[in-house]
Amino acid sequence: MKSSMTLAEAFKQSEYPVVGHGKRNFRMLLEAFEGKDGLEESDMYGKGETIERFQDKMAAYLGKQSAVFFPSGTMAQQIALRIRCDESGKRKVAYHPLSHLEIHEQDGLKELHRIETVLLADENRLIRLADVRQLGDDVACLLLELPQREIGGQLPSYDELEAIAWHCRGRGIKLHLDGARLFEILPYYRKTAAEICALFDSVYVSFYKGLGGIAGAILAGEEAFADQSKVWKRRHGGDLISMYPYIVSSDHYFDRRIGKMAQYYEEALELARLYNDAGESIRTVPAVPVCNMFHVHADLPKTALEQALADVCEATGVGLNSWVKALDDDRSAYEVSVGDRYADVPKDKLEAAFRLLREKLSE
Ligand SMILES: Cc1ncc(COP(=O)(O)O)c(C=O)c1O
């Protein structure tokens, strides 16, 4: 049976969506405020108990002197790199060619801060110690993204990470962690967040990825760095008079999901095995995930993969994903993030969906 719905429509109506935590609707905010005392006072321009308590909690969790709440990671990280350039008097930073700053921020770092970038490594692989060794003395800061999202969420070994950190320390290059998905990688490394962050001078974490909050970010580091970041937050217009809807919800979803990262990781391993057993034309990147996310690559044009996924969805009720992107005319891919929904999909339904996917892909 061929589905007449688009993949997005089929996924929206599916009885058993496989990816993510749930719908991003107003219920998310209502849930976060359930049972809250309505008389609690709002934060005001970055001050007040609500914001300071949460910043202290995150500084302790990340093992850093000080933490600052930001409306977005985009703002937080451009500011982090600007501060490192100003401190050192250098105008260059280094990161991966597929870093969020390079491909998703409309060149904010270059346009707003006139900072030059060194793109390390090939697009399809991780930054290695050998790449870092080649950096010149004119680089103020290296940004590492763990996991590297655009290549499926890959990670270096802990030994390599430590070696990169030691090298940077020895060379006077500040090391910043794009930890948009830091919580999600802790089960793989079998380390605490503070242990990973100890390798870095500063870190940004997000509250709306694996934690499934609404929006918001924390930037953490030494006290002088955090103080400077507050000045820049004001300059960027990020010092909203009240941010408590984001802070309360970030705190709520942190508490609700921080203990579930190992479960999501195990489930991602299981889901990746199902994809890798679904025939020659489809595989996961990485082959064995290292956190709750991975990419699915298919030797099929985008429209053919969309049709197969929509057919599976309509026939079995299992929504494997809502979108597909073209890699070229003959190959396509999509990203999978495992969250709360996965555990609600009955195993027999999931297996039936993959049996049908295998059939569709071999047609
Ligand atoms: C790796 C990475 N870094 C930074 C960001 C920026 O976060 P925000 O959307 O809060 O600006 C994202 C967002 O998707 C991300 O995936």
The ligand as an ORCA input file, in Angstrom:
! r2SCAN-3c Opt
* xyz 0 1
  C      25.669     21.922     18.571
  C      24.839     23.146     18.787
  N      25.421     24.258     19.260
  C      24.718     25.377     19.470
  C      23.357     25.436     19.232
  C      22.635     26.731     19.458
  O      21.619     26.678     20.403
  P      20.396     27.702     20.406
  O      19.355     27.134     19.517
  O      19.982     27.739     21.853
  O      20.891     29.032     19.918
  C      22.722     24.292     18.743
  C      21.273     24.310     18.435
  O      20.740     23.472     17.744
  C      23.484     23.120     18.511
  O      22.931     21.996     18.006
*
